[in-house]
Amino acid sequence: VTFAVIRVVSAMFLKQTMAAASGDGEVAILERMEKKEKETQKLFEIFSAGDSDGSGFVDWEEFQDLLGKPMVKTWLAMMEMDVTDMNLVFKLLDDGDGQINFQEFINGIQRCRGGARGIDVAALKRDSSKILCDLTFIRGMLEARGLKMMAWADAVNYPTSEGSGKKDGARLSRLSSTIEENNNLVEQAIMA
């Protein structure tokens, strides 16, 4: 009987412990969501302080002024955001239009904080591989076009007899059109 009572008490203790542990997971999630909400609010306050003209965007000058404030630097440092190179930080946050909106600001801060994550490294590796493939393709096109251009150049520079000015003019015209075609193909390859 004593053994059975001990087993029942142990089972009840284990059940309560498991219930508390599962509740801790939910509490941790709620705390994390609350912390993220507070950080977003603080980032909005920082962004609003930087948007001195009220346009909804922070340009380069406003960004410099914003990061010149010690409290902003301290707060971003607490978020594990290194802002020692303002130009680099601005370029990372900006989408290329020379100004940062709130969404770019918050997304950029959240992505740039802390060290590189595994997914960031994988994305860089993928992007580097794609760029290498593109450059290899462009190099092949340039080499092929370069050989064609060299052949045309040789044809134009080939000594001709007197009175062959029309032939030389035609050769130069073909060379010019080949160079123009080559430039167009290179531009298309770069744009692709």
C-alpha positions as CSV (number, residue, x, y, z in Angstrom):
1,V,0.0,0.0,0.0
2,T,2.8,2.4,0.9
3,F,4.5,1.7,-2.4
4,A,1.2,2.4,-4.3
5,V,0.7,5.7,-2.4
6,I,4.3,6.8,-3.2
7,R,3.7,6.0,-6.9
8,V,0.5,8.0,-7.0
9,V,2.2,11.0,-5.3
10,S,5.1,10.8,-7.7
11,A,2.8,10.6,-10.7
12,M,0.9,13.7,-9.5
13,F,4.2,15.6,-8.9
14,L,5.4,14.6,-12.4
15,K,2.1,15.8,-14.0
16,Q,2.3,19.2,-12.2
17,T,6.0,19.6,-13.2
18,M,5.2,18.8,-16.9
19,A,2.2,21.2,-16.8
20,A,4.5,24.0,-15.4
21,A,7.2,23.3,-17.9
22,S,4.7,23.5,-20.8
23,G,3.4,26.8,-19.4
24,D,6.9,28.1,-19.2
25,G,7.3,27.6,-22.9
26,E,4.2,29.7,-23.5
27,V,5.3,32.3,-21.1
28,A,8.7,32.5,-22.8
29,I,7.0,33.0,-26.2
30,L,4.8,35.7,-24.8
31,E,7.8,37.4,-23.1
32,R,9.7,37.3,-26.4
33,M,6.8,38.8,-28.3
34,E,6.4,41.5,-25.7
35,K,10.2,42.3,-25.9
36,K,10.0,42.5,-29.7
37,E,7.0,44.8,-29.5
38,K,8.9,47.1,-27.1
39,E,12.0,47.1,-29.3
40,T,9.8,47.9,-32.4
41,Q,8.3,50.8,-30.4
42,K,11.7,52.1,-29.4
43,L,13.0,51.8,-33.0
44,F,9.9,53.8,-34.1
45,E,10.8,56.5,-31.6
46,I,14.4,56.5,-32.8
47,F,13.3,56.7,-36.4
48,S,10.8,59.5,-35.7
49,A,13.5,61.4,-33.9
50,G,15.7,61.1,-37.0
51,D,13.0,62.1,-39.4
52,S,13.4,65.8,-38.7
53,D,11.4,67.0,-41.7
54,G,8.5,64.6,-41.1
55,S,8.7,63.1,-44.6
56,G,8.5,59.5,-43.3
57,F,12.0,58.9,-44.6
58,V,15.4,59.4,-43.1
59,D,18.0,60.6,-45.7
60,W,21.8,60.5,-45.3
61,E,22.1,63.9,-43.5
62,E,19.3,63.0,-41.0
63,F,20.9,59.6,-40.5
64,Q,24.2,61.2,-39.6
65,D,22.5,63.5,-37.1
66,L,20.5,60.6,-35.7
67,L,23.6,58.5,-35.1
68,G,25.4,61.5,-33.7
69,K,23.2,61.3,-30.6
70,P,24.8,59.4,-27.8
71,M,21.5,57.9,-26.5
72,V,20.7,56.5,-30.0
73,K,24.2,54.9,-30.3
74,T,23.9,53.4,-26.8
75,W,20.4,52.0,-27.5
76,L,21.5,50.5,-30.8
77,A,24.6,49.1,-29.1
78,M,22.3,47.4,-26.5
79,M,20.5,45.8,-29.5
80,E,23.9,44.4,-30.7
81,M,24.0,46.9,-33.6
82,D,27.5,48.1,-34.5
83,V,27.1,51.7,-35.9
84,T,30.8,52.7,-36.0
85,D,30.7,52.8,-39.8
86,M,27.7,55.0,-40.5
87,N,28.1,54.9,-44.2
88,L,28.1,51.1,-44.3
89,V,25.1,50.9,-41.9
90,F,23.1,53.4,-44.1
91,K,23.9,51.4,-47.3
92,L,22.8,48.2,-45.6
93,L,19.5,49.7,-44.4
94,D,18.8,51.6,-47.7
95,D,17.2,49.9,-50.7
96,G,19.1,52.2,-53.1
97,D,16.9,55.3,-53.3
98,G,19.1,57.3,-50.9
99,Q,16.6,57.3,-48.0
100,I,15.3,54.9,-45.4
101,N,11.6,54.4,-44.6
102,F,10.5,52.9,-41.3
103,Q,10.1,49.4,-42.6
104,E,13.6,49.4,-44.1
105,F,14.9,50.8,-40.8
106,I,13.3,48.1,-38.6
107,N,14.0,45.2,-41.0
108,G,17.6,46.3,-41.4
109,I,18.3,46.8,-37.7
110,Q,16.8,43.4,-36.9
111,R,18.8,41.6,-39.6
112,C,22.1,43.4,-38.9
113,R,22.1,42.9,-35.1
114,G,24.5,40.4,-33.6
115,G,26.8,38.1,-35.6
116,A,26.1,36.3,-38.9
117,R,23.6,33.5,-38.6
118,G,23.8,30.3,-40.6
119,I,21.1,31.3,-43.0
120,D,22.9,34.6,-43.7
121,V,26.1,32.7,-44.6
122,A,24.1,30.2,-46.7
123,A,22.5,33.2,-48.6
124,L,25.9,34.8,-49.2
125,K,27.3,31.5,-50.5
126,R,24.3,31.1,-52.9
127,D,24.6,34.7,-54.1
128,S,28.3,34.4,-54.6
129,S,27.9,31.2,-56.6
130,K,25.3,32.9,-58.9
131,I,27.5,35.9,-59.4
132,L,30.5,33.7,-60.3
133,C,28.3,31.8,-62.9
134,D,27.2,35.2,-64.3
135,L,30.8,36.4,-64.5
136,T,31.9,33.2,-66.1
137,F,29.2,33.6,-68.8
138,I,30.1,37.2,-69.4
139,R,33.8,36.3,-69.7
140,G,33.0,33.6,-72.2
141,M,31.0,36.1,-74.3
142,L,33.7,38.7,-74.1
143,E,36.4,36.3,-75.1
144,A,34.3,35.0,-78.1
145,R,33.6,38.6,-79.1
146,G,37.2,39.6,-78.6
147,L,38.4,36.9,-81.0
148,K,35.9,38.2,-83.6
149,M,37.0,41.7,-83.1
150,M,40.6,40.8,-83.4
151,A,39.8,39.1,-86.7
152,W,38.0,42.2,-88.0
153,A,40.9,44.4,-86.8
154,D,43.3,42.2,-88.7
155,A,41.2,42.5,-91.8
156,V,41.1,46.2,-91.6
157,N,44.8,46.6,-91.0
158,Y,45.6,44.2,-93.8
159,P,47.7,46.1,-96.4
160,T,45.6,46.8,-99.5
161,S,46.5,48.1,-102.9
162,E,46.2,51.7,-103.9
163,G,42.6,52.8,-104.7
164,S,41.0,50.4,-102.2
165,G,39.7,53.2,-100.0
166,K,36.1,52.0,-100.5
167,K,37.1,48.5,-99.3
168,D,38.8,49.9,-96.2
169,G,35.8,52.1,-95.5
170,A,33.5,49.0,-95.7
171,R,35.9,47.1,-93.5
172,L,35.8,49.9,-90.9
173,S,32.0,50.0,-91.1
174,R,31.8,46.3,-90.5
175,L,34.3,46.6,-87.6
176,S,32.3,49.5,-86.1
177,S,29.0,47.5,-86.3
178,T,30.7,44.5,-84.7
179,I,31.9,46.6,-81.8
180,E,28.5,48.1,-81.4
181,E,26.9,44.6,-81.4
182,N,29.5,43.5,-78.9
183,N,28.7,46.4,-76.6
184,N,24.9,45.6,-76.8
185,L,25.5,42.0,-76.0
186,V,27.6,42.8,-73.0
187,E,25.0,45.3,-71.7
188,Q,22.3,42.6,-72.1
189,A,24.4,40.0,-70.3
190,I,25.0,42.4,-67.4
191,M,21.3,43.3,-67.2
192,A,20.3,39.6,-67.1
